[in-house]
Amino acid sequence: MVNAPGVFHSLVGDMLCQKSGTFALMWAVDKNAVVKCGLRSKPGFNCIPLAASMGGGGHAARLGGFKMPFQRLPELLGGSLTAAAPAVTT
């Protein structure tokens, strides 16, 4: 997991999921205090169920993402993030 601007999610995500062996999660906080999370995974590992459990989605099994309120960032960073609260819209 890494804090990275959205423009770098693909590049950084691909590098990190190769290191992790499964998937990577990149996050950034936007100007509206919404945490935008991007997921990238290696072939054979489907990250879409994780994105969906947080109210997000994805495509091609290897690319996903979700949004959450800034107040939930400590859960993400602490490794205790649970299923989605109501969706964040912006």
C-alpha positions in Angstrom: 0.0 0.0 0.0 1.3 3.4 -0.9 0.1 7.0 -1.0 0.4 8.1 -4.6 -1.3 10.5 -6.9 -3.9 8.9 -9.2 -1.8 9.6 -12.3 0.8 7.1 -11.0 -1.5 4.3 -9.8 -0.9 2.1 -12.9 2.8 2.4 -12.9 3.4 2.2 -9.1 0.6 -0.5 -8.8 2.2 -2.7 -11.4 5.6 -2.5 -9.7 4.2 -3.1 -6.2 2.0 -6.1 -7.1 5.1 -7.7 -8.7 6.9 -7.3 -5.4 4.0 -8.4 -3.2 3.2 -11.4 -5.4 -0.5 -10.6 -5.5 -1.8 -7.0 -5.5 -1.1 -3.4 -4.6 -3.3 -0.7 -3.2 -2.6 2.9 -4.0 -4.4 5.8 -2.3 -4.7 9.5 -2.4 -6.9 12.1 -0.7 -8.6 14.6 -3.0 -9.5 18.2 -2.4 -13.0 17.1 -1.0 -11.4 14.9 1.7 -12.3 11.7 -0.2 -9.8 8.9 -0.2 -9.5 7.4 -3.7 -8.0 3.9 -3.7 -6.8 2.1 -6.7 -6.0 -1.6 -6.9 -3.7 -3.5 -9.3 -3.0 -7.2 -9.3 -0.9 -9.8 -11.0 -2.5 -12.1 -13.5 -4.4 -14.8 -11.7 -5.3 -12.7 -8.7 -8.7 -11.0 -8.9 -8.9 -7.7 -7.0 -12.5 -6.9 -8.1 -14.1 -8.6 -5.1 -12.1 -6.4 -2.7 -13.1 -3.3 -4.6 -16.8 -4.4 -4.7 -16.8 -5.1 -1.0 -15.9 -1.4 -0.5 -18.6 -0.1 -2.8 -16.3 0.2 -5.8 -15.7 -1.9 -8.9 -13.2 -2.6 -11.7 -12.5 -4.4 -14.9 -10.3 -7.1 -16.3 -10.0 -8.7 -12.8 -6.7 -6.9 -12.4 -7.8 -3.3 -12.0 -10.2 -1.9 -9.4 -10.9 0.9 -7.1 -13.1 2.5 -4.5 -13.7 5.7 -2.6 -14.2 6.2 1.1 -14.5 9.2 3.5 -11.2 10.6 4.9 -12.4 9.6 8.4 -11.8 5.9 7.4 -8.2 6.4 6.5 -6.9 5.3 9.9 -8.7 2.0 9.3 -7.0 1.5 5.9 -3.5 2.5 7.2 -4.0 0.3 10.3 -5.0 -2.8 8.3 -8.4 -3.0 9.9 -10.6 -1.8 7.0 -13.9 -3.6 6.9 -16.7 -3.7 4.4 -18.0 -0.5 2.9 -19.9 2.2 4.7 -22.4 4.1 2.5 -20.8 5.1 -0.8 -19.0 8.4 -1.2 -20.1 10.4 -4.2 -18.3 13.4 -5.7 
